[in-house]
Amino acid sequence: MEISSAQNPRIKHLLLLQQKSQQRRKEGLFVVEGVRELQHCIEAGFEIDSLFVNEELRIKNEELAAAVPSGEDIALANSSFFTLPASLYEKVAYRGSTEGVIAIIKERKMTLTDLKSHLSPLTSHHSPLIIVLEGVEKPGNLGAVLRSADAAKADAVIVCDPLTDLYNPNLIRASIGAIFTVPTVACSSEECIAFLKEHGIRILTAQLQDSKLYYDTDMRSPVAIVMGTESTGLTQQWREAADAHIRIPMLGRLDSLNVSVSAAILLFEAVRQRSSLE
């Protein structure tokens, strides 16, 4: 079906889901834009509710044509398929540079119980590596951490007391789809601490006070690297729950790094240490 007007109810609904987290939570739907992101989303088993395609770009772009389901495939999956002219697509595209595809996706939340099932088969021959973020507010930062987690092949990212929803369009865009490639759970700090303690996963908190250099800390065993916000750091409950406190040396005049940069440094230190076990 072709849509040519911005006043079409389907277009208004798409824009509402893009802009309002409350609407996303209410309907259990979110928006994915871009070829790579949608590929990762589909490969992770998420279901498409509706697909909007700039048909002019689809014809010209072989990667888009190969990655995006056709109208017939979408119809067979009981989803809706819409083609848009370039002028309308550019108005609803979240990105400045468009790739020709936007999808409304059915939400599927992962819980700590699901994560336990994911980790259980790994523990007999592998030490889980988990990133925990407490109270991170900026979707871009969380998305960048997810990219690092994917690159380091971390087993999970746990977001405690989140101040942004996991399907914020900025987060999905910043993660380049890593939100779909890395098991990601949102929960409270209390739930997360109990989960990590129950499963024998050491808690390493990144903090300046009462800490040792990160590269002097053993990360070869099952570990969760825990970080807070740049402005306030971690709450006291995490400091008290920690098995070790670690820090990245700051040699300049500033005393903190962006949380996504810190995550990348600590994750790849764990990768470096674990490579000696292979």
Disulfide bonds with the S-S distance in Angstrom:
none
